[in-house]
Amino acid sequence: MALILGGRALNVTPVSRRSKKQPQPQVEPDGRVIARKGPVVTVETPDGEQIDCLTHGKGKAAVVGDRVHFSRDADADLGDGVVRGVAPRRTELCRTDSEGKRKQVLAANVDCVYVVCAPEPPLRTGLIDRYLVALHREGIAARIVFNKVDLLDDEGLLEALEILAAYPRIGYPLLGVAELAAVVVD
């Protein structure tokens, strides 16, 4: 490779700064992130213990649902441990920034999302459609929950079900729920 400096060409040989470490064996993650607040995540271990851990370095990108490796660290300023790494993700639930340029991961390893709508504010099928398309693109199962059905009279309920009827036909189960009961609508 040639580098031109002050009008003179110099030959440059790139040097790798990475050390030649032996590949590390794959290790099962120590827990799953169940909450995040700023640089601190709550990690739940397989036995149900919840540990607040600071994220930095390889663990900085950890989001809810991630399987992580962590170490207990009594010296951590903001928690009882430190996230050391994040295991590969099966799925990601993402959004882009307001300019549509940068991806922000909201949750990882999601199996199913319940899209909740209600009579008020009025149903917005376009918004439901956008959620379903995004979930389908990521391979995440979806269900639609129509909440507060008990607040509608018979005519209002029939009207709402007419609007939502297309979703079960294309494979998205619709569940109607009320304060004290749940109804599966097929």
TAGITA-V708143 format. One record per backbone hydrogen bond with DSSP energy under -0.5 kcal/mol. CO is the residue of the C=O (numbers start at 1). NH is the residue of the N-H. If there is no record, write none. Layout:
{{CO & NH} {CO & NH}}
This chain:
{{1 & 12} {3 & 5} {3 & 10} {5 & 8} {8 & 5} {10 & 3} {12 & 14} {19 & 21} {30 & 46} {31 & 68} {32 & 44} {33 & 65} {35 & 42} {37 & 40} {39 & 55} {40 & 37} {41 & 43} {41 & 53} {42 & 34} {42 & 35} {43 & 45} {43 & 51} {44 & 32} {45 & 48} {49 & 45} {51 & 43} {52 & 80} {52 & 81} {53 & 41} {54 & 83} {56 & 59} {57 & 60} {59 & 62} {63 & 66} {64 & 108} {66 & 33} {66 & 68} {67 & 87} {68 & 30} {68 & 31} {69 & 84} {69 & 85} {71 & 82} {73 & 76} {80 & 73} {81 & 54} {82 & 71} {83 & 56} {85 & 69} {91 & 109} {92 & 94} {93 & 106} {93 & 107} {95 & 104} {97 & 100} {102 & 97} {104 & 95} {104 & 106} {106 & 64} {107 & 93} {111 & 141} {113 & 115} {113 & 143} {114 & 116} {115 & 145} {117 & 147} {123 & 125} {124 & 127} {124 & 128} {125 & 129} {126 & 130} {127 & 131} {128 & 132} {129 & 133} {130 & 134} {131 & 135} {132 & 136} {133 & 137} {134 & 138} {135 & 139} {135 & 140} {136 & 139} {141 & 113} {143 & 115} {143 & 145} {144 & 146} {144 & 175} {145 & 117} {145 & 147} {146 & 177} {147 & 119} {148 & 151} {149 & 152} {153 & 157} {154 & 158} {155 & 159} {156 & 160} {157 & 161} {158 & 162} {159 & 163} {160 & 164} {161 & 165} {164 & 167} {164 & 168} {165 & 169} {166 & 170} {167 & 170} {167 & 172} {168 & 171} {171 & 173} {173 & 144} {174 & 185} {175 & 146} {175 & 177} {176 & 183} {177 & 149} {181 & 178} {183 & 176} {183 & 185} {184 & 186} {185 & 174}}
